[in-house]
Amino acid sequence: MYPSPLLIGTVLLQGLVAAHGDSHSSSEMGPAAFMWPEDRPWSADADNTPPCGSSSGVGERTEFPLTNGRLALVTQDDTRAVHVGVSYDNDPQSITDFEIFYGPQAVGGLDIGHTCITAPDPPTNISAGSNATFMFFYLSEDTNSKEAFYACTDITYVETTAFAERIPCFNATREEPGVSTDAAVDVITTAPDGSDPHPDEDHGLSRGTIAGAVVGSVLGALAIAALAFLLFRRSKKSKAVQQPAMAQTKDVERAESDTSSR
């Protein structure tokens, strides 16, 4: 039996209001990750492998609206030189398969906490049933080495009117703890009747804990709702395979170049 979202929220809001520290870091993600849509399985060995930071290929796809889409990101270390892109290939293999729609000039860095960004509407030749993959790569402020980190999430577009998911999309970071939400999207992650929308998924609080540690009591019911969603996220682990370092080096140089040109 899983603990109730109310109990989880109470514990986090009372016990994790303290400043962020290593004790609140997750061992199941890199410095940053997609909170929604769910990203590919993560492993430390593959975290720096382009384009997706995972030894797994395309995974289970999340339904995503054709218009007015949002991406929810969670960050446990300060990042910089953030790039966010999309590929409309069924199985993108290289960072060149992605179209970057946010670069450092638009995103800059991600502070510790939760960040909601707008996804661009796909081109007119992309319709309901088409697949896509969102990717972001970045540099971490919490490491002395200049390595790029990667994450991907796989989606299938659906008509906006048929999209029933409630996106856990809000902005609340250590630097700016005041919660802001986007009125265009639902931010409550439980079903209207209060039931959990993902009853078959294994529980895991790692990313929710980060939220509690960062935003504390300012999140209130919104944090509890987000944590309820994360409670049933699968904890996935994978064994990494080594990739040539050339692409990694080019991505780091690109990230540094884009940052210096700001």
C-alpha positions in Angstrom: 0.0 0.0 0.0 1.5 3.4 -1.0 1.6 6.3 1.4 -1.0 8.9 0.7 -0.1 12.1 -1.2 -1.2 14.1 1.8 1.2 12.2 4.1 4.1 12.6 1.6 3.4 16.3 1.2 3.3 16.8 4.9 6.6 15.0 5.6 8.3 16.9 2.8 6.9 20.3 3.5 7.9 19.9 7.2 11.2 18.2 6.9 12.7 19.4 3.6 12.4 23.1 3.8 16.1 23.3 4.7 18.5 24.4 2.1 19.3 22.0 -0.7 22.2 19.7 0.0 23.8 16.4 -1.1 21.4 14.5 1.1 18.6 15.6 -1.2 20.3 14.6 -4.4 18.7 11.8 -6.4 20.8 8.9 -7.5 18.3 8.0 -10.3 18.9 11.1 -12.5 21.7 13.4 -13.7 21.9 17.1 -12.8 18.6 17.6 -14.6 15.9 15.5 -16.2 12.5 15.6 -17.8 9.8 15.3 -15.2 7.1 15.2 -17.8 7.0 13.6 -20.3 8.9 10.8 -18.6 12.5 10.6 -19.9 14.4 7.5 -21.1 16.0 5.3 -18.4 19.0 7.0 -16.9 22.4 5.6 -15.8 25.5 7.5 -14.7 27.7 5.7 -17.3 25.5 7.0 -20.2 24.7 10.4 -18.8 27.2 12.1 -21.1 26.4 10.1 -24.2 24.7 12.0 -27.0 22.1 12.5 -28.0 19.9 11.1 -25.2 22.1 10.3 -22.2 20.8 6.7 -22.0 21.8 3.3 -23.3 18.2 2.5 -24.0 16.6 3.3 -27.3 13.1 4.7 -27.9 10.9 3.7 -25.0 7.2 4.0 -24.2 5.9 7.1 -25.8 3.8 9.7 -23.9 0.8 11.2 -25.6 1.5 14.9 -26.2 -0.8 17.6 -27.5 -0.3 19.0 -31.0 -0.7 22.5 -29.8 0.0 24.3 -26.5 2.4 21.6 -25.3 4.6 22.0 -22.2 7.8 20.4 -20.9 8.3 20.0 -17.2 12.0 19.9 -16.1 13.4 19.0 -12.7 16.9 20.1 -11.7 19.0 19.0 -8.7 22.2 20.9 -9.6 22.7 24.3 -11.2 23.1 24.1 -15.0 24.2 26.4 -17.8 24.4 26.4 -21.6 21.0 24.7 -21.8 19.8 23.6 -25.2 16.3 22.1 -25.8 15.4 20.5 -29.2 13.0 18.2 -30.9 13.3 15.5 -33.6 10.5 14.3 -35.7 12.4 11.1 -36.6 11.1 7.9 -35.2 14.5 7.0 -33.8 17.0 9.9 -33.8 20.6 8.8 -33.5 22.5 12.0 -33.5 22.2 15.5 -32.0 22.1 16.7 -35.6 18.7 15.0 -35.9 17.3 17.6 -33.5 16.1 21.1 -34.2 17.1 23.3 -31.3 14.2 25.6 -30.3 15.7 27.0 -27.1 19.3 27.9 -26.6 21.3 29.7 -23.8 20.0 33.0 -25.0 16.4 32.0 -24.3 16.9 29.5 -21.4 20.3 30.3 -20.0 20.7 28.0 -17.0 18.3 26.0 -14.9 18.2 26.7 -11.2 17.6 23.9 -8.7 13.9 23.1 -8.7 11.2 22.8 -11.3 10.9 24.7 -14.6 8.1 24.7 -17.1 8.8 25.6 -20.7 6.6 25.9 -23.8 7.1 23.3 -26.5 6.8 24.6 -30.1 3.8 23.4 -32.1 5.0 20.9 -34.8 5.1 21.8 -38.5 2.0 21.3 -40.5 3.2 18.0 -42.0 3.1 16.5 -38.4 -0.3 15.2 -37.4 -2.0 13.2 -34.7 -0.2 9.8 -34.5 3.2 11.2 -35.5 6.1 10.5 -33.3 8.7 12.9 -31.9 11.5 13.0 -29.4 12.4 16.0 -27.2 16.0 16.4 -26.1 18.0 18.7 -23.9 21.7 19.0 -23.2 23.5 21.3 -20.8 26.6 21.7 -18.7 26.5 21.3 -15.0 27.9 23.9 -12.6 28.5 21.1 -10.1 31.5 19.5 -11.9 35.0 20.6 -12.6 35.0 18.8 -16.0 33.5 20.3 -19.1 31.1 17.5 -20.0 27.7 17.9 -21.6 24.8 16.0 -20.1 21.9 14.7 -22.2 18.2 13.6 -21.7 15.5 12.6 -24.0 11.8 11.9 -23.8 9.7 10.1 -26.5 6.2 11.2 -27.4 3.3 10.6 -29.8 1.2 13.6 -30.8 -2.5 13.5 -30.3 -5.2 16.1 -31.1 -5.3 18.8 -28.5 -9.0 18.2 -27.9 -8.3 14.5 -27.2 -5.4 15.2 -24.7 -6.6 14.2 -21.3 -3.3 14.2 -19.3 -2.8 16.8 -16.6 0.6 18.3 -17.0 2.6 18.9 -13.8 4.0 22.2 -15.1 5.0 25.0 -12.8 8.0 27.2 -12.0 9.5 27.0 -8.5 13.3 27.1 -8.0 15.7 27.7 -5.2 16.5 31.2 -6.6 12.9 32.1 -7.3 10.7 29.9 -4.9 7.5 31.8 -5.6 5.3 29.4 -7.5 4.1 30.5 -10.9 1.8 28.4 -13.1 0.6 28.6 -16.7 -3.2 29.1 -16.8 -3.3 27.4 -20.2 -2.4 24.0 -18.8 -3.7 21.8 -15.9 -1.1 21.5 -13.1 -3.0 19.1 -10.9 -1.6 15.6 -11.3 -4.4 13.5 -9.8 -7.6 12.6 -11.6 -10.8 14.6 -11.0 -12.1 12.0 -8.6 -8.9 12.1 -6.6 -7.6 8.7 -7.8 -4.0 8.2 -9.1 -3.8 8.4 -12.9 -0.9 5.9 -13.0 -1.9 3.0 -10.7 0.4 0.4 -12.4 3.6 2.3 -12.1 6.2 1.6 -9.3 6.7 4.3 -6.8 9.8 6.4 -6.4 10.1 9.7 -4.6 13.5 10.8 -5.8 12.5 13.7 -8.1 9.6 14.7 -5.8 12.0 14.9 -2.9 14.0 17.5 -4.9 10.8 19.5 -5.3 10.1 19.4 -1.6 13.7 20.3 -0.7 13.7 23.3 -3.0 10.3 24.9 -2.7 9.2 23.8 0.7 6.0 25.3 2.1 5.5 27.7 -0.8 4.2 24.9 -3.0 1.4 23.9 -0.7 -1.2 21.7 -2.4 0.6 22.1 -5.8 3.7 20.3 -4.5 1.6 17.6 -3.0 -0.1 17.0 -6.3 3.2 16.9 -8.2 4.6 14.5 -5.6 1.6 12.2 -6.0 2.3 12.1 -9.7 6.0 11.2 -9.1 5.2 8.6 -6.5 4.1 6.2 -9.2 6.9 7.0 -11.7 9.0 4.0 -12.5 12.5 3.8 -11.2 14.4 2.7 -14.2 18.0 1.6 -14.4 20.0 0.6 -17.4 23.5 -0.6 -18.3 25.4 2.0 -20.5 27.5 1.4 -23.6 30.5 3.5 -24.5 30.2 5.9 -27.4 32.9 7.8 -29.3 34.0 11.0 -27.5 34.1 13.2 -30.6 30.4 14.1 -30.5 30.6 14.9 -26.8 33.5 17.3 -27.4 31.7 19.1 -30.2 28.6 19.5 -28.0 30.6 21.0 -25.1 32.3 23.4 -27.5 29.0 24.4 -29.0 27.5 24.9 -25.5 30.5 27.0 -24.4 30.4 29.0 -27.6 26.6 29.7 -27.4 27.1 30.7 -23.7 30.0 33.1 -24.4 28.0 34.8 -27.2 25.2 35.8 -24.9 
